[in-house]
């Protein structure tokens, strides 16, 4: 099973992904927890360029994310799925469509096409979209202290990104779980676990 966690920066993806992984492992599942960018063979270099480096041309940024995704799918995701593992990924195609396609103005179709090529069409069985309003999201990021290059972008861009995520989910509701991430962590985790059980049954 392949599950992607999506949403803006600071919505709690990493926390919820870890809680689900713990629950699935307690049941005896082989679980692979991974992220984009960062966990492919070229991930650390790509992450340094797109998140910690200087400003990039939007097309260069989109292509770097796609290159990382292509290697990530080939070297991490597909091998794990082939052996029967549950793969939980922190960010996948929807992040590129939302951030680069909409936020950077490159076009949804253009960025989706690049991602389709990078993944050879591999789609998650379920995409968990964690959603909170922009003021709450920004407050969470500020509390964390260090903000990367994309986290420091203006609130208008992040609001565009949020709307793009929600539009993607609305267009294919059978593949998405949209979760109000402003609630208590355990409440959010229970809703996600129930959705995962439903998909697996």
C-alpha positions as a printed Julia matrix, in Angstrom:
201×3 Matrix{Float64}:
   0.0    0.0     0.0
   1.22   3.47   -0.91
   0.02   6.46    1.14
   1.05  10.08    0.54
   0.76  12.84    3.12
   0.19  16.29    1.63
  -0.53  19.82    2.77
   1.17  23.12    3.44
   4.25  23.58    5.56
   3.47  23.27    9.26
   0.21  21.32    8.98
   1.54  18.27   10.84
   2.39  15.84    8.05
   5.5   14.44    9.71
   3.73  13.97   13.04
   0.74  12.18   11.56
   2.89  10.07    9.27
   4.93   8.9    12.28
   1.8    8.09   14.29
   0.36   6.01   11.44
   3.66   4.21   10.94
   3.78   3.31   14.64
   0.25   1.94   14.53
   0.85  -0.12   11.39
   4.12  -1.55   12.73
   2.33  -2.56   15.92
   0.07  -4.68   13.71
   3.07  -6.36   12.14
   3.27  -4.43    8.88
   6.56  -3.74    7.13
   6.43   0.07    6.92
   8.75   2.36    4.96
   8.66   6.03    5.98
  10.18   8.39    3.46
  10.04  11.99    2.26
  10.48  14.21   -0.76
  12.85  15.75   -1.34
  15.57  14.05    0.66
  15.37  10.26    0.73
  16.36   9.39   -2.83
  19.98   8.77   -3.74
  20.23  12.38   -4.96
  17.81  13.71   -2.35
  20.21  15.42    0.06
  21.77  17.47   -2.74
  18.37  18.37   -4.21
  17.02  19.31   -0.78
  19.97  21.6    -0.17
  19.41  23.34   -3.51
  15.64  23.8    -3.37
  15.1   24.42    0.34
  18.33  25.83    1.73
  19.94  27.5    -1.27
  19.44  30.78   -3.08
  16.42  31.69   -5.2
  15.9   29.43   -8.19
  14.2   29.9   -11.51
  10.75  28.3   -11.05
  11.34  25.86  -13.91
  14.66  24.78  -12.45
  12.95  24.29   -9.1
  10.19  22.14  -10.64
  12.67  20.0   -12.56
  14.85  19.44   -9.49
  11.83  18.19   -7.55
  10.91  15.94  -10.49
  14.44  14.52  -10.72
  14.4   13.72   -7.02
  10.97  12.1    -7.38
  12.05   9.94  -10.31
  15.01   8.57   -8.36
  12.94   8.27   -5.19
  10.29   6.14   -6.89
  12.91   3.98   -8.63
  15.22   3.45   -5.66
  12.9    3.56   -2.62
   9.17   3.42   -3.31
   8.81   0.73   -5.99
  11.29  -1.7    -4.38
   9.41  -1.42   -1.06
   6.03  -1.93   -2.71
   7.33  -4.96   -4.6
   8.28  -6.68   -1.34
   4.84  -5.97    0.13
   5.66  -3.03    2.4
   3.37  -0.14    3.26
   5.05   3.03    1.99
   4.27   6.33    3.71
   5.66   9.37    1.91
   5.85  12.94    3.19
   5.0   14.89   -0.03
   4.52  13.56   -3.52
   3.09  14.75   -6.87
   0.42  17.02   -5.39
   3.08  19.16   -3.73
   4.72  19.89   -7.07
   1.39  20.69   -8.72
   0.39  22.98   -5.83
   3.69  24.75   -5.18
   5.25  24.93   -8.64
   2.2   24.55  -10.86
   0.03  27.05   -8.98
   2.25  28.87   -6.5
   5.01  29.52   -9.03
   2.57  29.93  -11.92
   4.04  27.21  -14.13
   0.68  25.62  -14.84
  -1.07  22.63  -13.31
  -1.04  20.54  -16.48
   2.6   21.25  -17.23
   3.85  20.25  -13.78
   1.51  17.25  -13.6
   2.93  16.01  -16.91
   6.5   16.29  -15.61
   5.53  14.37  -12.46
   3.71  11.7   -14.47
   6.91  11.15  -16.42
   9.04  11.13  -13.25
   6.89   8.54  -11.48
   6.02   6.43  -14.55
   2.41   6.91  -13.49
   2.69   5.58   -9.93
  -0.19   6.96   -7.84
  -0.82   6.55   -4.1
  -3.63   4.27   -2.97
  -4.61   7.1    -0.63
  -3.53  10.72   -0.3
  -4.05  12.27    3.13
  -4.43  16.03    2.78
  -3.93  17.82    6.09
  -5.59  21.22    5.93
  -5.51  24.28    8.19
  -6.15  27.96    7.53
  -3.23  30.17    6.55
  -2.9   32.2     9.82
  -2.76  28.99   11.87
  -0.27  27.41    9.48
   2.03  30.45    9.57
   1.89  30.61   13.38
   2.95  26.96   13.57
   5.9   27.53   11.23
   7.01  30.58   13.23
   6.89  28.57   16.46
   9.22  25.98   14.91
  11.93  28.62   14.55
  13.97  27.83   11.43
  12.08  28.31    8.16
  13.4   27.11    4.8
  13.32  29.07    1.55
   9.79  27.99    0.6
   8.39  28.34    4.12
   9.52  31.99    4.06
   7.41  32.79    0.99
   4.56  35.31    1.47
   1.24  34.2     2.88
  -0.46  34.84   -0.47
   1.58  32.06   -2.09
   0.78  29.64    0.72
  -2.93  30.44    0.45
  -2.77  29.73   -3.3
  -1.05  26.45   -2.52
  -3.74  25.52    0.01
  -6.49  26.18   -2.53
  -4.62  24.11   -5.11
  -4.4   21.12   -2.75
  -8.11  21.36   -1.98
  -8.98  21.61   -5.68
  -6.97  18.46   -6.42
  -8.78  16.59   -3.66
 -12.21  17.83   -4.79
 -11.51  16.64   -8.35
 -10.8   13.05   -7.23
 -12.47  12.52   -3.84
 -12.15   8.73   -4.08
  -8.35   9.03   -3.81
  -8.13  11.67   -1.05
  -8.87  12.07    2.63
  -9.11  15.76    3.54
  -8.49  16.18    7.25
  -9.04  19.22    9.47
  -5.54  19.35   10.95
  -6.41  22.05   13.46
  -7.78  19.48   15.89
  -5.96  17.44   18.54
  -3.26  15.11   17.17
  -4.95  11.96   18.45
  -8.28  12.91   16.86
  -6.6   13.53   13.51
  -4.63  10.27   13.8
  -7.78   8.26   14.51
  -9.51   9.65   11.41
  -6.49   8.81    9.24
  -6.21   5.27   10.65
  -9.9    4.63    9.97
  -9.51   5.79    6.36
  -6.46   3.56    5.87
  -8.36   0.55    7.24
 -11.21   1.28    4.83
  -8.87   1.39    1.83
  -7.18  -1.86    2.87
 -10.42  -3.76    3.46
